[in-house]
Amino acid sequence: MLFHRSGSKKKKRKHEFPTAYSVIIIVLVLVQLLTFFIPAGNYATVSYDQSAKDFAITMPSGKVKHEPATQKTLDRYKVKIDAKKLIDGTIYKPVAIPDSYQRVNVKKPNLREAVVQFLTSQVQGIADSIDIITFILILGGIIGVIYANGAINSGMQALSEHIKGKQILLIVIVMGLIALGGTTFGLAEETMAFYPMLIPVFLEAGYDTMTVVATIFLGTTLGTLGSTINPFSTVIASNTAGVNFARALPLRIIMLLVSLGAGMLYTIIYAEKVRKDPSKSLVYDQYEESKKKFLAFDSQADKGDFTWRQKLTLLTFVAGFLVMIWGVQNRGWYFTEIAVVFLAVSYLLFLVSGLSEHRFMESFVSGAADLLGVALTVGLARAVSIVMDESHTSDTIMYFFSKQITGMNKLAFVWVLFLIYIVLGFFIQSSSGLAVLSMPIMAPLANIVGVDRASVIDAYNWGQGYIGLIAPVGLILMSLAMVNIGFDRWFKFIWKQLVIQFVICLIFLGIGLLVY
């Protein structure tokens, strides 16, 4: 802390918003406290047992019984889905059985046990997220190598000549492509790989790091919010609800375009304001630091020379992205497979970068260290889900809300259901997990009210997508950690967009009642 010389007062310490890690810890503490007050309970579930070739019925007590894998079995349990979709793995998670909720006798932890659970869940969260963490650290190492090779420095100089006067296209193209990935195959955590590559591009164009987060994060979040053929949300939710997802596709496409258009325009207005006057940036105090960090590299190459090794380095890096996207979309890859791809990329970079063995390893380790904070954020966020699962409170929250929306008129039903999914989406971050838990419960309620089940799918998609814009246990804190921006600054940027997206969702839910 700095002090003035004799006779002067101490400088008042500036209040700072908690870091990403502290925000997650605060949320974890709140969830831990809720477990003392929310009763434990479970729905019975049905899943397909591959080894026994039958349906495994897990009772609320945890007892498992096996029954024939037939449609008749599902009908008897009032699970209105096609048995084939469970058998062939289209629906791969246990499906909740309607009207099966029961309180379970789970001993509430005392203070000592709660503290132990609080600490243990964080370690367990890091352990359970090791595939994602490994991917992030390998990615960081690769970025460190590319920086040391000088490829990005020279590449940015070459690119700067081509983007003058066309900066807005950067936002439109990048956000559009990422949103396309979100709406089709649920592109989300994988976007972490885009930040190191795109930050220098946006800074070179005259934008700030907030614009980078807005473009990438809004792209993926609005894309998943407006999911059209995303198998991990829209498709699995539709299958679990027993409806054809394709029937509601036209309205969802229009919703996606409107929602994404609003996000693009919002980002462009902010970005252009910053480009014309950097002092308007919400992260202006980090402006010079960001430029120094991302645009001034320790390079072996002289400025202005874009060598063949640097070009080959960047091409190898981009090839890794293309393989990742192909694998996720066509082969169902998750982070273990993605980490393997980028590990292979790191070996290729050793051959083409031109760096010595010592310099390569030094750069790789240094780059990985830069993303260690992001990796820890992932693990801490997972701890929240672990506490919810161990306390058996998720199903209780679902049961409570399901009882609140019976007997409402159609418009009130879909709007309140949207609000419910905002709350549920905060606690249950897995889109597929929320789908198989909630759809067998909520979809039949739509029939009672006289609402098409497609509207329930929309409320689910748009509700969980909406809360994803600010949920601390979601993707946002990881994204902010990539560029060292506090959550308070993100909220200052996004709050008007939150209002806009909220209104858009309500309007399209109302339109859905007329269309379906």
C-alpha positions as CSV (number, residue, x, y, z in Angstrom):
1,M,0.0,0.0,0.0
2,L,1.2,3.4,-0.9
3,F,1.4,6.2,1.7
4,H,2.0,10.0,1.3
5,R,5.0,11.5,3.1
6,S,4.8,13.0,6.6
7,G,1.8,15.0,7.4
8,S,-0.5,13.6,4.7
9,K,-3.3,11.2,5.1
10,K,-3.2,7.6,3.9
11,K,-4.8,6.9,0.6
12,K,-8.2,5.4,0.9
13,R,-8.2,1.8,-0.3
14,K,-10.4,1.4,-3.3
15,H,-13.2,-1.1,-2.9
16,E,-12.9,-4.0,-5.2
17,F,-15.4,-6.5,-6.4
18,P,-14.7,-10.2,-5.4
19,T,-12.7,-12.2,-7.9
20,A,-14.2,-15.1,-9.9
21,Y,-13.0,-17.6,-7.4
22,S,-14.6,-15.7,-4.5
23,V,-17.9,-15.3,-6.4
24,I,-18.1,-19.1,-6.9
25,I,-17.2,-19.7,-3.2
26,I,-20.0,-17.4,-2.1
27,V,-22.5,-19.2,-4.3
28,L,-21.2,-22.5,-2.9
29,V,-21.7,-21.3,0.6
30,L,-25.2,-20.2,-0.1
31,V,-26.0,-23.6,-1.7
32,Q,-24.5,-25.3,1.3
33,L,-26.7,-23.3,3.6
34,L,-29.8,-24.1,1.5
35,T,-29.2,-27.8,2.1
36,F,-30.0,-27.3,5.8
37,F,-33.5,-26.0,4.9
38,I,-34.5,-27.8,1.7
39,P,-35.8,-31.3,2.3
40,A,-34.1,-34.2,0.6
41,G,-36.1,-36.0,-2.0
42,N,-35.9,-38.0,-5.2
43,Y,-38.0,-38.9,-8.2
44,A,-37.8,-42.5,-9.4
45,T,-36.0,-42.8,-12.7
46,V,-35.8,-45.2,-15.6
47,S,-32.7,-46.0,-17.7
48,Y,-31.6,-48.7,-20.1
49,D,-29.2,-51.3,-18.7
50,Q,-26.8,-52.3,-21.5
51,S,-25.5,-55.3,-19.8
52,A,-28.9,-56.8,-18.7
53,K,-30.7,-55.5,-21.8
54,D,-33.6,-54.3,-19.8
55,F,-34.9,-51.2,-18.0
56,A,-33.4,-50.3,-14.6
57,I,-36.0,-48.6,-12.4
58,T,-34.3,-46.7,-9.6
59,M,-36.7,-46.0,-6.8
60,P,-36.4,-42.8,-4.7
61,S,-34.9,-44.8,-1.9
62,G,-32.1,-45.9,-4.3
63,K,-33.4,-49.5,-4.7
64,V,-33.1,-50.8,-8.2
65,K,-35.4,-53.2,-10.0
66,H,-35.3,-54.5,-13.5
67,E,-38.2,-54.7,-15.9
68,P,-38.5,-55.7,-19.6
69,A,-37.3,-53.0,-22.1
70,T,-40.7,-52.5,-23.7
71,Q,-43.0,-49.7,-24.5
72,K,-45.5,-51.3,-22.2
73,T,-43.2,-50.9,-19.3
74,L,-42.8,-47.1,-19.9
75,D,-46.5,-46.7,-20.4
76,R,-47.2,-48.3,-17.1
77,Y,-44.9,-45.8,-15.4
78,K,-46.5,-42.9,-17.4
79,V,-43.2,-42.1,-19.1
80,K,-44.4,-40.9,-22.5
81,I,-41.3,-41.4,-24.6
82,D,-40.4,-43.9,-27.3
83,A,-38.7,-46.9,-25.7
84,K,-36.4,-47.2,-28.7
85,K,-34.8,-43.8,-27.8
86,L,-33.7,-45.2,-24.4
87,I,-32.5,-48.5,-25.9
88,D,-30.4,-47.0,-28.7
89,G,-28.9,-44.3,-26.5
90,T,-30.6,-41.3,-28.0
91,I,-31.7,-40.5,-24.4
92,Y,-28.7,-41.6,-22.5
93,K,-29.5,-40.3,-19.0
94,P,-32.0,-41.6,-16.4
95,V,-35.4,-40.2,-17.0
96,A,-37.6,-39.0,-14.1
97,I,-40.9,-40.9,-13.6
98,P,-43.9,-38.6,-13.2
99,D,-45.7,-38.7,-9.8
100,S,-42.9,-40.6,-8.2
101,Y,-41.4,-38.0,-5.9
102,Q,-40.8,-39.0,-2.4
103,R,-38.9,-37.5,0.6
104,V,-35.9,-39.5,1.4
105,N,-34.3,-40.0,4.8
106,V,-31.0,-38.2,4.4
107,K,-29.3,-37.0,7.6
108,K,-28.7,-33.3,7.6
109,P,-25.1,-32.5,8.2
110,N,-24.0,-30.9,11.4
111,L,-21.7,-27.9,11.3
112,R,-18.5,-30.0,11.2
113,E,-19.9,-32.3,8.4
114,A,-21.1,-29.3,6.4
115,V,-17.6,-27.7,6.6
116,V,-16.1,-31.1,5.5
117,Q,-18.5,-31.3,2.6
118,F,-17.8,-27.7,1.6
119,L,-14.1,-28.4,1.4
120,T,-14.4,-31.9,0.0
121,S,-16.7,-30.8,-2.8
122,Q,-14.1,-28.4,-4.1
123,V,-11.4,-31.0,-4.3
124,Q,-14.0,-33.5,-5.9
125,G,-15.0,-30.8,-8.3
126,I,-11.5,-30.3,-9.5
127,A,-11.1,-34.1,-9.8
128,D,-14.3,-34.5,-11.7
129,S,-13.3,-31.7,-14.1
130,I,-9.9,-33.1,-14.8
131,D,-10.6,-33.6,-18.5
132,I,-11.7,-29.9,-19.0
133,I,-8.8,-28.7,-16.8
134,T,-6.3,-30.8,-18.8
135,F,-7.6,-29.3,-22.1
136,I,-7.3,-25.8,-20.7
137,L,-3.7,-26.3,-19.5
138,I,-2.6,-27.9,-22.8
139,L,-4.3,-25.0,-24.7
140,G,-2.4,-22.5,-22.5
141,G,0.8,-24.3,-23.2
142,I,0.2,-24.1,-27.0
143,I,-0.6,-20.4,-26.8
144,G,2.7,-19.8,-25.0
145,V,4.6,-21.6,-27.7
146,I,2.8,-19.6,-30.5
147,Y,3.6,-16.4,-28.7
148,A,7.3,-17.3,-28.3
149,N,7.5,-18.3,-31.9
150,G,6.3,-14.8,-32.9
151,A,3.5,-16.2,-35.2
152,I,0.7,-14.2,-33.6
153,N,2.8,-11.0,-33.6
154,S,3.6,-11.2,-37.3
155,G,0.2,-12.6,-38.2
156,M,-1.5,-9.6,-36.5
157,Q,0.6,-7.2,-38.4
158,A,-0.4,-8.9,-41.7
159,L,-4.0,-9.1,-40.7
160,S,-4.2,-5.4,-39.6
161,E,-3.8,-4.3,-43.2
162,H,-6.8,-6.3,-44.2
163,I,-9.3,-5.4,-41.5
164,K,-9.0,-1.6,-41.6
165,G,-12.5,-0.3,-42.2
166,K,-14.0,-3.8,-41.8
167,Q,-13.8,-4.2,-38.0
168,I,-17.5,-4.7,-37.6
169,L,-17.3,-7.8,-39.8
170,L,-15.1,-9.4,-37.1
171,I,-17.9,-9.2,-34.6
172,V,-20.6,-10.3,-37.1
173,I,-18.7,-13.3,-38.5
174,V,-17.2,-14.6,-35.2
175,M,-20.4,-14.2,-33.2
176,G,-22.5,-15.7,-36.0
177,L,-20.2,-18.8,-36.4
178,I,-20.0,-19.4,-32.7
179,A,-23.8,-19.1,-32.4
180,L,-24.2,-21.5,-35.2
181,G,-22.1,-24.0,-33.2
182,G,-24.2,-23.3,-30.1
183,T,-27.6,-23.8,-31.8
184,T,-26.5,-27.0,-33.7
185,F,-24.3,-29.0,-31.4
186,G,-24.1,-27.0,-28.1
187,L,-20.7,-25.3,-28.5
188,A,-19.9,-24.0,-25.1
189,E,-16.8,-24.7,-23.0
190,E,-15.0,-25.5,-26.2
191,T,-15.0,-21.7,-26.9
192,M,-12.3,-21.3,-24.3
193,A,-9.9,-22.2,-27.1
194,F,-10.9,-19.2,-29.1
195,Y,-9.9,-16.5,-26.7
196,P,-6.1,-16.7,-27.0
197,M,-6.5,-16.7,-30.8
198,L,-9.0,-13.8,-31.1
199,I,-8.0,-11.4,-28.3
200,P,-5.0,-10.1,-30.4
201,V,-7.2,-9.8,-33.5
202,F,-9.8,-7.7,-31.7
203,L,-7.2,-5.5,-29.9
204,E,-5.5,-4.9,-33.3
205,A,-8.8,-3.8,-34.7
206,G,-9.1,-1.2,-32.0
207,Y,-11.6,-3.0,-29.7
208,D,-11.1,-3.9,-26.0
209,T,-11.2,-7.2,-24.1
210,M,-14.8,-6.7,-23.1
211,T,-15.7,-6.8,-26.8
212,V,-13.9,-10.2,-27.1
213,V,-15.9,-11.7,-24.2
214,A,-19.2,-10.2,-25.6
215,T,-18.6,-11.6,-29.1
216,I,-17.5,-15.1,-28.0
217,F,-19.6,-15.6,-24.9
218,L,-22.8,-13.9,-26.2
219,G,-22.3,-15.9,-29.4
220,T,-22.3,-19.3,-27.7
221,T,-24.9,-18.4,-25.0
222,L,-27.4,-16.9,-27.4
223,G,-26.8,-19.8,-29.8
224,T,-27.5,-22.4,-27.1
225,L,-30.5,-20.2,-25.8
226,G,-31.9,-20.4,-29.3
227,S,-31.1,-24.1,-29.8
228,T,-32.7,-25.5,-32.9
229,I,-31.2,-28.9,-33.5
230,N,-28.8,-29.1,-30.5
231,P,-28.9,-32.8,-29.5
232,F,-27.9,-32.0,-25.9
233,S,-30.9,-29.7,-25.2
234,T,-33.7,-29.3,-27.8
235,V,-33.5,-32.8,-29.2
236,I,-33.2,-34.7,-25.9
237,A,-35.8,-32.5,-24.2
238,S,-38.2,-33.1,-27.1
239,N,-37.6,-36.8,-27.1
240,T,-38.1,-36.9,-23.3
241,A,-41.3,-34.9,-23.6
242,G,-42.5,-37.2,-26.4
243,V,-42.8,-34.5,-29.1
244,N,-41.2,-34.0,-32.6
245,F,-38.6,-31.2,-32.3
246,A,-38.8,-30.5,-36.0
247,R,-42.4,-29.3,-35.8
248,A,-41.4,-26.2,-33.8
249,L,-38.3,-25.5,-35.7
250,P,-39.5,-22.5,-37.8
251,L,-40.4,-20.4,-34.7
252,R,-37.2,-21.4,-33.0
253,I,-35.1,-20.3,-36.0
254,I,-36.8,-16.9,-36.0
255,M,-36.3,-16.6,-32.3
256,L,-32.6,-17.4,-32.7
257,L,-32.2,-14.8,-35.4
258,V,-34.0,-12.1,-33.4
259,S,-32.1,-12.9,-30.2
260,L,-28.7,-13.1,-31.9
261,G,-29.4,-9.9,-33.9
262,A,-30.1,-8.0,-30.7
263,G,-26.9,-9.4,-29.1
264,M,-24.9,-8.5,-32.2
265,L,-26.2,-4.9,-32.5
266,Y,-25.7,-4.4,-28.7
267,T,-22.0,-5.6,-29.0
268,I,-21.3,-3.6,-32.1
269,I,-22.6,-0.3,-30.6
270,Y,-20.4,-0.8,-27.6
271,A,-17.4,-1.9,-29.6
272,E,-17.5,1.0,-32.1
273,K,-17.9,3.5,-29.2
274,V,-14.7,2.0,-27.7
275,R,-12.8,2.0,-31.0
276,K,-13.6,5.7,-31.6
277,D,-12.8,6.6,-28.0
278,P,-10.9,4.1,-25.9
279,S,-11.8,6.0,-22.7
280,K,-15.4,4.8,-23.1
281,S,-14.2,1.2,-22.5
282,L,-15.5,-0.4,-19.3
283,V,-12.0,-1.9,-18.9
284,Y,-10.2,1.3,-19.9
285,D,-7.9,1.0,-16.8
286,Q,-6.7,-2.3,-18.3
287,Y,-6.3,-1.0,-21.8
288,E,-2.6,-0.5,-21.9
289,E,-1.9,-3.6,-19.8
290,S,-4.0,-5.7,-22.3
291,K,-2.2,-4.3,-25.3
292,K,1.2,-5.0,-23.7
293,K,0.2,-8.5,-22.7
294,F,-1.5,-9.6,-25.9
295,L,0.2,-7.5,-28.6
296,A,3.8,-7.2,-27.5
297,F,5.4,-10.6,-27.6
298,D,8.8,-11.9,-26.8
299,S,9.6,-13.2,-30.3
300,Q,12.5,-14.7,-32.1
301,A,11.5,-13.0,-35.3
302,D,12.0,-9.4,-36.2
303,K,8.9,-7.3,-36.6
304,G,7.4,-7.4,-40.0
305,D,8.6,-10.8,-41.1
306,F,5.9,-13.4,-41.4
307,T,8.1,-16.4,-41.9
308,W,7.0,-19.8,-43.3
309,R,7.5,-21.4,-39.8
310,Q,5.1,-18.8,-38.3
311,K,2.6,-19.5,-41.0
312,L,2.9,-23.2,-40.5
313,T,2.6,-22.7,-36.7
314,L,-0.7,-20.9,-37.1
315,L,-2.0,-23.3,-39.7
316,T,-1.3,-26.2,-37.3
317,F,-3.1,-24.4,-34.5
318,V,-6.1,-23.7,-36.7
319,A,-6.2,-27.3,-37.9
320,G,-6.6,-28.4,-34.3
321,F,-9.7,-26.3,-34.0
322,L,-11.2,-27.7,-37.2
323,V,-10.5,-31.3,-36.0
324,M,-12.1,-30.4,-32.6
325,I,-15.3,-29.0,-34.2
326,W,-15.6,-32.0,-36.5
327,G,-15.1,-34.4,-33.6
328,V,-17.6,-32.7,-31.3
329,Q,-20.2,-32.5,-34.0
330,N,-19.8,-35.8,-35.8
331,R,-18.2,-38.2,-33.3
332,G,-19.6,-36.9,-30.0
333,W,-16.2,-36.1,-28.6
334,Y,-15.9,-34.6,-25.1
335,F,-12.9,-33.0,-23.4
336,T,-10.8,-36.1,-23.1
337,E,-10.8,-36.5,-26.9
338,I,-10.4,-32.7,-27.4
339,A,-7.4,-32.6,-25.0
340,V,-5.8,-35.5,-27.0
341,V,-6.2,-33.5,-30.2
342,F,-4.5,-30.4,-28.8
343,L,-1.8,-32.5,-27.2
344,A,-1.0,-33.9,-30.6
345,V,-1.0,-30.3,-31.9
346,S,1.6,-29.4,-29.3
347,Y,3.9,-32.2,-30.6
348,L,3.5,-31.0,-34.1
349,L,4.3,-27.4,-33.0
350,F,7.6,-28.7,-31.5
351,L,8.5,-29.9,-34.9
352,V,7.5,-26.8,-36.9
353,S,7.9,-23.8,-34.5
354,G,11.6,-23.6,-34.8
355,L,12.1,-23.2,-31.1
356,S,14.8,-25.1,-29.2
357,E,13.7,-27.9,-26.8
358,H,14.5,-25.7,-23.8
359,R,12.7,-22.6,-25.2
360,F,9.7,-24.7,-26.3
361,M,9.2,-26.3,-22.9
362,E,9.8,-23.0,-21.1
363,S,7.1,-21.3,-23.2
364,F,4.7,-24.3,-22.9
365,V,4.9,-24.4,-19.1
366,S,4.6,-20.6,-18.9
367,G,1.5,-20.5,-21.1
368,A,-0.1,-23.3,-19.1
369,A,0.5,-21.4,-15.9
370,D,-1.3,-18.3,-17.4
371,L,-4.5,-20.4,-17.6
372,L,-4.2,-22.1,-14.3
373,G,-6.7,-19.7,-12.8
374,V,-9.3,-20.5,-15.5
375,A,-8.8,-24.2,-14.8
376,L,-9.4,-23.8,-11.1
377,T,-12.6,-21.8,-11.8
378,V,-14.0,-24.8,-13.7
379,G,-13.3,-27.2,-10.8
380,L,-14.8,-24.8,-8.2
381,A,-18.0,-24.3,-10.3
382,R,-18.4,-28.1,-10.5
383,A,-18.4,-28.2,-6.6
384,V,-21.9,-26.5,-6.6
385,S,-23.4,-29.4,-8.5
386,I,-21.7,-31.9,-6.2
387,V,-23.3,-30.4,-3.1
388,M,-26.7,-30.3,-4.8
389,D,-26.4,-34.0,-5.8
390,E,-25.2,-35.2,-2.4
391,S,-27.9,-33.3,-0.6
392,H,-30.7,-34.6,-2.9
393,T,-32.2,-31.2,-3.2
394,S,-32.5,-30.8,-7.0
395,D,-35.5,-33.0,-7.3
396,T,-37.2,-31.3,-4.3
397,I,-36.8,-27.9,-6.0
398,M,-38.3,-29.4,-9.2
399,Y,-41.2,-30.9,-7.2
400,F,-42.0,-27.6,-5.5
401,F,-42.1,-25.7,-8.7
402,S,-44.2,-28.3,-10.5
403,K,-46.9,-27.8,-7.9
404,Q,-47.0,-24.0,-8.3
405,I,-47.9,-23.9,-12.0
406,T,-51.0,-26.2,-12.1
407,G,-54.3,-24.4,-12.8
408,M,-52.8,-21.3,-14.5
409,N,-54.0,-19.8,-17.7
410,K,-52.0,-20.6,-20.8
411,L,-49.9,-17.4,-21.0
412,A,-49.3,-17.3,-17.3
413,F,-48.2,-20.9,-17.4
414,V,-45.5,-20.5,-20.1
415,W,-44.2,-17.3,-18.6
416,V,-44.0,-18.7,-15.1
417,L,-42.5,-21.9,-16.5
418,F,-39.8,-19.7,-18.2
419,L,-39.0,-18.1,-14.8
420,I,-38.9,-21.5,-13.2
421,Y,-36.4,-22.7,-15.7
422,I,-34.3,-19.6,-15.0
423,V,-34.0,-20.7,-11.4
424,L,-33.5,-24.4,-12.2
425,G,-30.9,-23.5,-14.8
426,F,-28.9,-21.7,-12.1
427,F,-28.7,-24.8,-10.0
428,I,-28.6,-27.5,-12.7
429,Q,-26.1,-26.5,-15.3
430,S,-26.3,-29.6,-17.4
431,S,-28.8,-29.0,-20.2
432,S,-29.3,-32.7,-20.8
433,G,-29.6,-33.4,-17.1
434,L,-32.2,-30.7,-16.6
435,A,-34.1,-32.0,-19.7
436,V,-34.4,-35.6,-18.5
437,L,-35.2,-34.5,-14.9
438,S,-37.9,-31.9,-15.8
439,M,-39.6,-32.9,-19.0
440,P,-41.4,-36.0,-17.7
441,I,-42.7,-33.8,-14.9
442,M,-43.5,-30.5,-16.7
443,A,-44.7,-31.8,-20.1
444,P,-47.8,-33.5,-18.7
445,L,-48.7,-30.3,-16.9
446,A,-48.9,-28.6,-20.3
447,N,-51.7,-31.0,-21.3
448,I,-53.7,-30.2,-18.2
449,V,-53.5,-26.4,-18.9
450,G,-54.1,-26.9,-22.6
451,V,-50.6,-25.8,-23.8
452,D,-48.7,-27.6,-26.5
453,R,-45.6,-29.5,-25.1
454,A,-43.4,-27.6,-27.7
455,S,-44.0,-24.5,-25.5
456,V,-42.5,-26.3,-22.5
457,I,-39.4,-27.1,-24.6
458,D,-39.1,-23.4,-25.5
459,A,-39.5,-22.3,-21.9
460,Y,-36.8,-24.8,-20.9
461,N,-34.4,-23.7,-23.6
462,W,-34.8,-20.0,-23.3
463,G,-34.9,-20.1,-19.5
464,Q,-31.7,-22.0,-18.9
465,G,-30.1,-20.1,-21.8
466,Y,-31.1,-16.8,-20.3
467,I,-29.6,-17.4,-16.8
468,G,-26.5,-18.6,-18.6
469,L,-25.7,-15.0,-19.4
470,I,-24.9,-14.2,-15.7
471,A,-24.9,-17.5,-13.8
472,P,-21.6,-17.6,-11.8
473,V,-21.4,-21.4,-11.9
474,G,-21.7,-21.4,-15.7
475,L,-19.4,-20.4,-18.5
476,I,-19.2,-16.6,-17.8
477,L,-16.6,-16.6,-15.0
478,M,-14.3,-18.9,-17.0
479,S,-14.7,-16.5,-20.0
480,L,-14.0,-13.4,-17.8
481,A,-10.9,-15.2,-16.3
482,M,-9.4,-15.5,-19.8
483,V,-9.2,-11.7,-20.1
484,N,-9.0,-10.8,-16.4
485,I,-12.3,-8.9,-16.2
486,G,-14.3,-8.8,-13.0
487,F,-17.9,-10.0,-12.8
488,D,-19.1,-6.6,-11.8
489,R,-17.9,-5.0,-15.0
490,W,-19.5,-7.8,-17.0
491,F,-22.9,-7.1,-15.3
492,K,-22.4,-3.4,-16.0
493,F,-22.0,-4.3,-19.6
494,I,-24.8,-6.9,-19.9
495,W,-27.7,-5.6,-17.8
496,K,-29.4,-3.8,-20.6
497,Q,-29.1,-6.8,-22.8
498,L,-30.6,-8.9,-20.1
499,V,-33.7,-6.8,-20.2
500,I,-33.8,-7.0,-24.0
501,Q,-33.4,-10.8,-24.1
502,F,-36.0,-11.2,-21.3
503,V,-38.6,-9.3,-23.3
504,I,-37.8,-11.2,-26.5
505,C,-38.3,-14.5,-24.7
506,L,-41.6,-13.5,-23.2
507,I,-42.9,-12.3,-26.6
508,F,-41.9,-15.5,-28.4
509,L,-43.4,-17.7,-25.7
510,G,-46.7,-15.8,-26.3
511,I,-46.3,-16.3,-30.1
512,G,-45.7,-20.0,-29.5
513,L,-49.2,-20.3,-28.0
514,L,-50.7,-19.0,-31.3
515,V,-48.4,-21.0,-33.6
516,Y,-48.4,-24.5,-32.0
